[in-house]
């Protein structure tokens, strides 16, 4: 199980279960072992430099790192989602601070894709 710094072992176990349960469809809506750690790393890089948005891990499935994290937050049990959310929140704040709203972006898109 890949290590996600800052998360308790129980939360990492929940994440690993979600990754393994959905691994059969990794190129669609599923994950793979280590997907959350990779997505968190990608979102960390994107939050530091929004001009260099990192698709996760190679853009083959078209999902961004932040999008994948959002998917995981939606399926984790509430305590695990809150713990992971506490790691994501400061990165979101950094991204917002280093980017600007795109007034021409569709409001149907996730907030992180509506910024430049």
N, CA and C atoms as an extended XYZ file, in Angstrom:
348
Properties=species:S:1:pos:R:3:atomname:S:1:resname:S:1:resid:I:1 pbc="F F F"
N         0.849       -1.184        0.000 N   UNK     1
C         0.000        0.000        0.000 CA  UNK     1
C         0.892        1.243        0.000 C   UNK     1
N         0.751        2.112       -0.980 N   UNK     2
C         1.548        3.337       -1.023 CA  UNK     2
C         1.237        4.242        0.166 C   UNK     2
N         2.236        4.909        0.612 N   UNK     3
C         2.116        5.776        1.771 CA  UNK     3
C         1.652        7.166        1.362 C   UNK     3
N         0.614        7.644        2.021 N   UNK     4
C         0.148        9.014        1.836 CA  UNK     4
C         0.528        9.758        3.110 C   UNK     4
N         1.589       10.564        3.082 N   UNK     5
C         2.043       11.250        4.286 CA  UNK     5
C         0.927       12.063        4.924 C   UNK     5
N         0.836       11.964        6.238 N   UNK     6
C        -0.134       12.752        6.978 CA  UNK     6
C        -1.456       12.060        7.237 C   UNK     6
N        -1.612       10.844        6.728 N   UNK     7
C        -2.857       10.118        6.957 CA  UNK     7
C        -2.628        8.944        7.902 C   UNK     7
N        -3.560        8.732        8.837 N   UNK     8
C        -3.442        7.570        9.716 CA  UNK     8
C        -3.533        6.262        8.923 C   UNK     8
N        -3.001        5.212        9.503 N   UNK     9
C        -2.988        3.905        8.842 CA  UNK     9
C        -4.394        3.442        8.479 C   UNK     9
N        -5.376        3.689        9.333 N   UNK    10
C        -6.747        3.255        9.050 CA  UNK    10
C        -7.297        3.950        7.802 C   UNK    10
N        -6.979        5.209        7.630 N   UNK    11
C        -7.441        5.953        6.453 CA  UNK    11
C        -6.729        5.435        5.208 C   UNK    11
N        -5.448        5.175        5.339 N   UNK    12
C        -4.713        4.631        4.200 CA  UNK    12
C        -5.272        3.268        3.796 C   UNK    12
N        -5.710        2.501        4.779 N   UNK    13
C        -6.321        1.199        4.472 CA  UNK    13
C        -7.635        1.389        3.718 C   UNK    13
N        -8.441        2.362        4.115 N   UNK    14
C        -9.698        2.657        3.407 CA  UNK    14
C        -9.413        3.053        1.962 C   UNK    14
N        -8.399        3.882        1.775 N   UNK    15
C        -8.030        4.316        0.429 CA  UNK    15
C        -7.578        3.116       -0.401 C   UNK    15
N        -6.748        2.272        0.179 N   UNK    16
C        -6.261        1.088       -0.541 CA  UNK    16
C        -7.425        0.186       -0.948 C   UNK    16
N        -8.432        0.063       -0.093 N   UNK    17
C        -9.593       -0.765       -0.427 CA  UNK    17
C       -10.358       -0.189       -1.614 C   UNK    17
N       -10.536        1.135       -1.630 N   UNK    18
C       -11.219        1.772       -2.765 CA  UNK    18
C       -10.402        1.575       -4.042 C   UNK    18
N        -9.096        1.770       -3.945 N   UNK    19
C        -8.236        1.600       -5.125 CA  UNK    19
C        -8.342        0.179       -5.676 C   UNK    19
N        -8.269       -0.795       -4.808 N   UNK    20
C        -8.319       -2.190       -5.258 CA  UNK    20
C        -9.702       -2.581       -5.763 C   UNK    20
N       -10.744       -2.087       -5.108 N   UNK    21
C       -12.114       -2.427       -5.501 CA  UNK    21
C       -12.444       -1.905       -6.906 C   UNK    21
N       -11.821       -0.794       -7.296 N   UNK    22
C       -12.146       -0.185       -8.586 CA  UNK    22
C       -11.059       -0.393       -9.644 C   UNK    22
N       -10.030       -1.127       -9.312 N   UNK    23
C        -8.867       -1.273      -10.198 CA  UNK    23
C        -9.200       -1.908      -11.546 C   UNK    23
N       -10.221       -2.721      -11.632 N   UNK    24
C       -10.549       -3.375      -12.890 CA  UNK    24
C       -10.940       -2.378      -13.973 C   UNK    24
N       -11.378       -1.188      -13.565 N   UNK    25
C       -11.806       -0.170      -14.527 CA  UNK    25
C       -10.955        1.097      -14.369 C   UNK    25
N        -9.664        0.949      -14.201 N   UNK    26
C        -8.805        2.101      -13.914 CA  UNK    26
C        -8.811        3.143      -15.017 C   UNK    26
N        -8.948        2.747      -16.261 N   UNK    27
C        -8.917        3.710      -17.364 CA  UNK    27
C       -10.256        4.414      -17.551 C   UNK    27
N       -11.291        3.936      -16.895 N   UNK    28
C       -12.602        4.577      -16.969 CA  UNK    28
C       -12.821        5.429      -15.739 C   UNK    28
N       -13.481        4.856      -14.774 N   UNK    29
C       -13.763        5.597      -13.545 CA  UNK    29
C       -13.097        4.954      -12.345 C   UNK    29
N       -12.276        3.945      -12.579 N   UNK    30
C       -11.645        3.242      -11.473 CA  UNK    30
C       -10.306        3.836      -11.089 C   UNK    30
N        -9.702        3.194      -10.136 N   UNK    31
C        -8.389        3.603       -9.638 CA  UNK    31
C        -7.436        2.436       -9.779 C   UNK    31
N        -6.286        2.553       -9.236 N   UNK    32
C        -5.266        1.516       -9.236 CA  UNK    32
C        -4.476        1.705       -7.964 C   UNK    32
N        -3.749        0.699       -7.529 N   UNK    33
C        -2.959        0.862       -6.310 CA  UNK    33
C        -1.989        2.039       -6.431 C   UNK    33
N        -2.071        2.939       -5.498 N   UNK    34
C        -1.211        4.119       -5.499 CA  UNK    34
C        -1.816        5.334       -6.176 C   UNK    34
N        -3.013        5.210       -6.723 N   UNK    35
C        -3.630        6.315       -7.468 CA  UNK    35
C        -3.812        7.565       -6.608 C   UNK    35
N        -4.240        7.392       -5.371 N   UNK    36
C        -4.486        8.560       -4.520 CA  UNK    36
C        -3.177        9.256       -4.166 C   UNK    36
N        -2.153        8.497       -3.864 N   UNK    37
C        -0.845        9.099       -3.579 CA  UNK    37
C        -0.327        9.859       -4.796 C   UNK    37
N        -0.494        9.278       -5.981 N   UNK    38
C        -0.060        9.945       -7.211 CA  UNK    38
C        -0.877       11.215       -7.465 C   UNK    38
N        -2.186       11.129       -7.242 N   UNK    39
C        -3.050       12.286       -7.459 CA  UNK    39
C        -2.717       13.403       -6.472 C   UNK    39
N        -2.456       13.052       -5.244 N   UNK    40
C        -2.097       14.058       -4.247 CA  UNK    40
C        -0.784       14.735       -4.613 C   UNK    40
N         0.162       13.964       -5.111 N   UNK    41
C         1.428       14.535       -5.565 CA  UNK    41
C         1.213       15.461       -6.757 C   UNK    41
N         0.382       15.027       -7.704 N   UNK    42
C         0.088       15.864       -8.865 CA  UNK    42
C        -0.626       17.149       -8.487 C   UNK    42
N        -1.586       17.069       -7.560 N   UNK    43
C        -2.315       18.265       -7.140 CA  UNK    43
C        -1.404       19.197       -6.347 C   UNK    43
N        -0.468       18.645       -5.605 N   UNK    44
C         0.512       19.474       -4.898 CA  UNK    44
C         1.310       20.288       -5.902 C   UNK    44
N         1.767       19.652       -6.975 N   UNK    45
C         2.519       20.366       -8.013 CA  UNK    45
C         1.656       21.407       -8.705 C   UNK    45
N         0.418       21.045       -9.041 N   UNK    46
C        -0.483       21.989       -9.706 CA  UNK    46
C        -0.819       23.169       -8.817 C   UNK    46
N        -0.970       22.928       -7.527 N   UNK    47
C        -1.321       24.026       -6.622 CA  UNK    47
C        -0.176       25.028       -6.498 C   UNK    47
N         1.039       24.553       -6.677 N   UNK    48
C         2.201       25.441       -6.616 CA  UNK    48
C         2.400       26.206       -7.913 C   UNK    48
N         1.968       25.602       -9.025 N   UNK    49
C         2.133       26.222      -10.337 CA  UNK    49
C         0.927       25.904      -11.206 C   UNK    49
N        -0.173       26.659      -11.036 N   UNK    50
C        -1.401       26.365      -11.780 CA  UNK    50
C        -1.250       26.378      -13.296 C   UNK    50
N        -0.252       27.060      -13.818 N   UNK    51
C        -0.042       27.076      -15.265 CA  UNK    51
C         0.377       25.696      -15.782 C   UNK    51
N         0.925       24.886      -14.906 N   UNK    52
C         1.378       23.542      -15.274 CA  UNK    52
C         0.454       22.510      -14.644 C   UNK    52
N        -0.755       22.429      -15.133 N   UNK    53
C        -1.723       21.486      -14.547 CA  UNK    53
C        -1.283       20.069      -14.859 C   UNK    53
N        -1.302       19.264      -13.848 N   UNK    54
C        -0.829       17.895      -13.970 CA  UNK    54
C        -1.997       16.940      -14.094 C   UNK    54
N        -2.058       16.243      -15.226 N   UNK    55
C        -3.075       15.228      -15.389 CA  UNK    55
C        -2.533       13.943      -14.812 C   UNK    55
N        -3.404       13.163      -14.366 N   UNK    56
C        -3.038       12.056      -13.513 CA  UNK    56
C        -3.163       10.727      -14.202 C   UNK    56
N        -2.176        9.916      -14.258 N   UNK    57
C        -0.769       10.268      -14.178 CA  UNK    57
C        -0.223       10.672      -15.533 C   UNK    57
N        -0.970       10.329      -16.595 N   UNK    58
C        -0.449       10.603      -17.942 CA  UNK    58
C        -1.526       11.148      -18.878 C   UNK    58
N        -2.653       11.515      -18.346 N   UNK    59
C        -3.790       12.043      -19.107 CA  UNK    59
C        -4.476       10.993      -19.974 C   UNK    59
N        -4.136        9.729      -19.798 N   UNK    60
C        -4.746        8.680      -20.629 CA  UNK    60
C        -6.237        8.548      -20.369 C   UNK    60
N        -6.674        8.822      -19.150 N   UNK    61
C        -8.101        8.706      -18.853 CA  UNK    61
C        -8.770       10.076      -18.816 C   UNK    61
N        -8.004       11.141      -19.018 N   UNK    62
C        -8.565       12.483      -19.064 CA  UNK    62
C        -8.921       13.085      -17.725 C   UNK    62
N        -8.577       12.431      -16.647 N   UNK    63
C        -8.900       12.947      -15.322 CA  UNK    63
C        -7.715       13.712      -14.760 C   UNK    63
N        -8.002       14.849      -14.174 N   UNK    64
C        -6.938       15.616      -13.521 CA  UNK    64
C        -6.685       15.038      -12.135 C   UNK    64
N        -5.553       15.396      -11.578 N   UNK    65
C        -5.238       14.951      -10.224 CA  UNK    65
C        -6.316       15.391       -9.247 C   UNK    65
N        -6.747       16.654       -9.346 N   UNK    66
C        -7.766       17.148       -8.413 CA  UNK    66
C        -9.099       16.462       -8.652 C   UNK    66
N        -9.414       16.182       -9.894 N   UNK    67
C       -10.651       15.477      -10.207 CA  UNK    67
C       -10.664       14.077       -9.620 C   UNK    67
N        -9.546       13.384       -9.721 N   UNK    68
C        -9.451       12.049       -9.155 CA  UNK    68
C        -9.608       12.107       -7.639 C   UNK    68
N        -8.988       13.103       -7.003 N   UNK    69
C        -9.140       13.248       -5.553 CA  UNK    69
C       -10.598       13.496       -5.174 C   UNK    69
N       -11.286       14.280       -5.969 N   UNK    70
C       -12.695       14.547       -5.713 CA  UNK    70
C       -13.513       13.256       -5.818 C   UNK    70
N       -13.194       12.433       -6.792 N   UNK    71
C       -13.875       11.144       -6.941 CA  UNK    71
C       -13.668       10.270       -5.711 C   UNK    71
N       -12.451       10.257       -5.200 N   UNK    72
C       -12.145        9.442       -4.031 CA  UNK    72
C       -12.860        9.978       -2.797 C   UNK    72
N       -12.870       11.295       -2.643 N   UNK    73
C       -13.568       11.888       -1.496 CA  UNK    73
C       -15.036       11.476       -1.478 C   UNK    73
N       -15.628       11.331       -2.645 N   UNK    74
C       -17.052       10.990       -2.737 CA  UNK    74
C       -17.356        9.545       -2.345 C   UNK    74
N       -16.385        8.655       -2.438 N   UNK    75
C       -16.655        7.245       -2.145 CA  UNK    75
C       -16.058        6.750       -0.835 C   UNK    75
N       -15.175        7.527       -0.234 N   UNK    76
C       -14.610        7.124        1.053 CA  UNK    76
C       -15.644        7.283        2.160 C   UNK    76
N       -15.555        6.464        3.188 N   UNK    77
C       -16.385        6.699        4.363 CA  UNK    77
C       -16.083        8.092        4.938 C   UNK    77
N       -17.065        8.708        5.568 N   UNK    78
C       -16.948       10.101        6.016 CA  UNK    78
C       -15.684       10.402        6.824 C   UNK    78
N       -15.320        9.599        7.817 N   UNK    79
C       -14.104        9.944        8.577 CA  UNK    79
C       -12.842        9.946        7.709 C   UNK    79
N       -12.734        8.981        6.815 N   UNK    80
C       -11.566        8.911        5.930 CA  UNK    80
C       -11.584       10.075        4.939 C   UNK    80
N       -12.762       10.420        4.428 N   UNK    81
C       -12.880       11.552        3.499 CA  UNK    81
C       -12.474       12.854        4.190 C   UNK    81
N       -12.871       13.026        5.427 N   UNK    82
C       -12.476       14.246        6.164 CA  UNK    82
C       -10.968       14.314        6.355 C   UNK    82
N       -10.359       13.193        6.675 N   UNK    83
C        -8.903       13.160        6.871 CA  UNK    83
C        -8.173       13.498        5.574 C   UNK    83
N        -8.590       12.900        4.473 N   UNK    84
C        -7.968       13.208        3.183 CA  UNK    84
C        -8.264       14.649        2.794 C   UNK    84
N        -9.472       15.102        3.059 N   UNK    85
C        -9.853       16.479        2.762 CA  UNK    85
C        -8.985       17.498        3.470 C   UNK    85
N        -8.563       17.171        4.688 N   UNK    86
C        -7.677       18.086        5.428 CA  UNK    86
C        -6.321       18.237        4.748 C   UNK    86
N        -5.895       17.234        4.000 N   UNK    87
C        -4.645       17.349        3.229 CA  UNK    87
C        -4.865       18.135        1.937 C   UNK    87
N        -6.049       17.987        1.353 N   UNK    88
C        -6.352       18.623        0.072 CA  UNK    88
C        -6.672       20.106        0.245 C   UNK    88
N        -7.330       20.455        1.332 N   UNK    89
C        -7.804       21.827        1.531 CA  UNK    89
C        -6.715       22.895        1.401 C   UNK    89
N        -5.563       22.749        2.046 N   UNK    90
C        -4.536       23.790        1.878 CA  UNK    90
C        -4.001       23.871        0.446 C   UNK    90
N        -4.003       22.745       -0.265 N   UNK    91
C        -3.572       22.760       -1.663 CA  UNK    91
C        -4.586       23.518       -2.510 C   UNK    91
N        -5.879       23.302       -2.220 N   UNK    92
C        -6.927       24.049       -2.923 CA  UNK    92
C        -6.770       25.549       -2.684 C   UNK    92
N        -6.481       25.910       -1.439 N   UNK    93
C        -6.289       27.325       -1.111 CA  UNK    93
C        -5.109       27.907       -1.870 C   UNK    93
N        -4.009       27.155       -1.948 N   UNK    94
C        -2.845       27.612       -2.726 CA  UNK    94
C        -3.212       27.801       -4.191 C   UNK    94
N        -3.944       26.833       -4.745 N   UNK    95
C        -4.337       26.910       -6.149 CA  UNK    95
C        -5.193       28.150       -6.399 C   UNK    95
N        -6.150       28.396       -5.518 N   UNK    96
C        -7.008       29.579       -5.666 CA  UNK    96
C        -6.194       30.869       -5.563 C   UNK    96
N        -5.231       30.883       -4.662 N   UNK    97
C        -4.412       32.079       -4.461 CA  UNK    97
C        -3.499       32.356       -5.659 C   UNK    97
N        -3.138       31.313       -6.399 N   UNK    98
C        -2.198       31.468       -7.516 CA  UNK    98
C        -2.861       31.427       -8.880 C   UNK    98
N        -4.188       31.428       -8.875 N   UNK    99
C        -4.916       31.408      -10.146 CA  UNK    99
C        -6.069       32.405      -10.077 C   UNK    99
N        -6.686       32.633      -11.221 N   UNK   100
C        -7.792       33.588      -11.311 CA  UNK   100
C        -9.010       32.895      -11.905 C   UNK   100
N       -10.206       33.354      -11.536 N   UNK   101
C       -11.402       32.790      -12.159 CA  UNK   101
C       -11.426       33.100      -13.651 C   UNK   101
N       -11.880       32.138      -14.431 N   UNK   102
C       -12.040       32.324      -15.861 CA  UNK   102
C       -13.516       32.636      -16.113 C   UNK   102
N       -13.853       33.894      -16.389 N   UNK   103
C       -15.262       34.260      -16.532 CA  UNK   103
C       -15.962       33.591      -17.714 C   UNK   103
N       -15.209       33.088      -18.667 N   UNK   104
C       -15.842       32.449      -19.815 CA  UNK   104
C       -16.001       30.935      -19.643 C   UNK   104
N       -15.523       30.397      -18.538 N   UNK   105
C       -15.636       28.954      -18.314 CA  UNK   105
C       -17.060       28.585      -17.913 C   UNK   105
N       -17.493       27.459      -18.376 N   UNK   106
C       -18.832       26.966      -18.049 CA  UNK   106
C       -18.937       26.678      -16.557 C   UNK   106
N       -20.024       27.105      -15.975 N   UNK   107
C       -20.256       26.868      -14.548 CA  UNK   107
C       -20.563       25.403      -14.252 C   UNK   107
N       -20.731       24.604      -15.295 N   UNK   108
C       -20.974       23.176      -15.110 CA  UNK   108
C       -19.681       22.406      -14.811 C   UNK   108
N       -18.557       23.041      -15.053 N   UNK   109
C       -17.258       22.403      -14.827 CA  UNK   109
C       -16.865       22.497      -13.363 C   UNK   109
N       -16.025       21.583      -12.895 N   UNK   110
C       -15.529       21.688      -11.519 CA  UNK   110
C       -14.764       23.000      -11.316 C   UNK   110
N       -14.754       23.483      -10.104 N   UNK   111
C       -14.175       24.807       -9.831 CA  UNK   111
C       -12.710       24.915      -10.270 C   UNK   111
N       -11.928       23.853      -10.110 N   UNK   112
C       -10.500       23.931      -10.438 CA  UNK   112
C       -10.250       24.033      -11.935 C   UNK   112
N       -11.222       23.644      -12.758 N   UNK   113
C       -11.054       23.781      -14.201 CA  UNK   113
C       -11.548       25.142      -14.698 C   UNK   113
N       -12.196       25.894      -13.833 N   UNK   114
C       -12.707       27.216      -14.208 CA  UNK   114
C       -11.762       28.324      -13.780 C   UNK   114
N       -10.505       27.981      -13.585 N   UNK   115
C        -9.509       28.983      -13.182 CA  UNK   115
C        -8.350       28.978      -14.151 C   UNK   115
N        -7.724       30.135      -14.310 N   UNK   116
C        -6.558       30.283      -15.206 CA  UNK   116
C        -5.388       30.836      -14.431 C   UNK   116
